[in-house]
Amino acid sequence: MNVRSITFGLNDENHTKAILKEKTELFFKLANECFTSRDIEVFTNRINLEVVNDTVQYNKDEILEKVKTIDWLCKELGIRWFCVPFTTFVDYDKREIAQTCLEIIKRYPSAFTNLIVASDNKVSLEGAKIASKIIKDISKLSHNGYDNFRMGTSFNCNPHTPFFPYTFHKNKSGFSVALETIDVFTKAIHKSNTKNIIKNREKILNLIIPELSKVNEICKEIEDKTSMNYYGIDASLAPFPGHERSVASLIELLGVESFGNHGTLFFTSYLTDILKEALLQSKVKQSGFNGVMFSLLEDSGIAKRNTSKDITIDSLLAYSTVCGCGIDMVPIPGDSLEEEISSLIIDVAGISSRLNKPLGLRLLPVPLKKENEFTEYNYDFICNSRIMSLGSRGCTPAIFEEELEFLGKR
């Protein structure tokens, strides 16, 4: 089992740039050494910030100066990504948030932004409206809408999630770790050499529990060596382009003929249950989603089934009731309306708040492309697939002016 990312969360300390660089560089040096000395590969190092607009008054210049400093830090240390989180639960004009998010994505290619639209089971309908505007504006920055890869909308996520972009840091500087777990599940099923789901469950648990415990012990060692808080592990089944790292391929290996067919939801729940049981038995510290992630453009298997039209937005919504991350990396027509996007956002927010589970949403409107046409990406972390229809027109614009506090409270 390898590490997808070590995500280092920085609190809002008033360090000089030199001290900030020294502190961050030393942490990543020691953390990576701890893993590599145990033959565990670390794919990426990342930096996570506290919510940047959680203040009484909005200060765009101050936020952009902070982002500029972190961008400098990442370039100095060779860190590929950092995340800038915003909350929509503020009293001032939320349109200022949209302008700042757009500017960050436009100026800093290493920056992700996370817009918090649901928190503590409270939903900001106006936040959904702002999110849809940001998504549309960002889509116009390039010919293929790629930049929305770095823009996420999150719902009831806890701090310290190591998977971008649905994350924010809180409290003392510290770290969380995202794991590569699909290969462990696949290896266990091949070893089991059966379609018996009870035996497969036992085989997976026997294989993954010691691996989780090992990583947890290494993280404790990192905490001791660096004096940085260890916030937990996210062992989500998270895909990456290639058959061997596809959640869809894993589900088909278990017995579903094609991902998206009936049975997909059951086996999503089945895999989630195994992962939760493994985390419980291994007694590791948990952070993030710890579920099954359906990320369309990052999963070769899902991209393939989307191309053959085995899945829809509605089926992805259904799966989000039992999976780990919601509607993620879905390409949609470039002319999709803001109210259509806002309506899908509040659907995901409703599921998240009603079920009290963290979810996220990333949509990529593709300029000048229609439903059933194909994306044209050429990146190491994105597949190509058919552009998916949003399916319906959505709500009237007038509803996106409120905040709701009752969802999930009964």
Secondary structure as GFF3:
##gff-version 3
##sequence-region A 1 410
A	DSSP	beta_strand	2	10	.	.	.	ID=ss1
A	DSSP	alpha_helix	17	36	.	.	.	ID=ss2
A	DSSP	beta_strand	42	49	.	.	.	ID=ss3
A	DSSP	alpha_helix	60	77	.	.	.	ID=ss4
A	DSSP	beta_strand	81	87	.	.	.	ID=ss5
A	DSSP	alpha_helix	95	107	.	.	.	ID=ss6
A	DSSP	beta_strand	111	119	.	.	.	ID=ss7
A	DSSP	beta_strand	122	124	.	.	.	ID=ss8
A	DSSP	alpha_helix	125	139	.	.	.	ID=ss9
A	DSSP	three_ten_helix	146	150	.	.	.	ID=ss10
A	DSSP	beta_strand	151	155	.	.	.	ID=ss11
A	DSSP	beta_strand	174	180	.	.	.	ID=ss12
A	DSSP	alpha_helix	182	192	.	.	.	ID=ss13
A	DSSP	alpha_helix	197	226	.	.	.	ID=ss14
A	DSSP	beta_strand	229	234	.	.	.	ID=ss15
A	DSSP	three_ten_helix	243	245	.	.	.	ID=ss16
A	DSSP	alpha_helix	247	254	.	.	.	ID=ss17
A	DSSP	alpha_helix	264	282	.	.	.	ID=ss18
A	DSSP	three_ten_helix	296	298	.	.	.	ID=ss19
A	DSSP	alpha_helix	300	307	.	.	.	ID=ss20
A	DSSP	alpha_helix	313	319	.	.	.	ID=ss21
A	DSSP	beta_strand	326	333	.	.	.	ID=ss22
A	DSSP	alpha_helix	338	355	.	.	.	ID=ss23
A	DSSP	beta_strand	359	366	.	.	.	ID=ss24
A	DSSP	three_ten_helix	397	399	.	.	.	ID=ss25
A	DSSP	beta_strand	403	404	.	.	.	ID=ss26
###
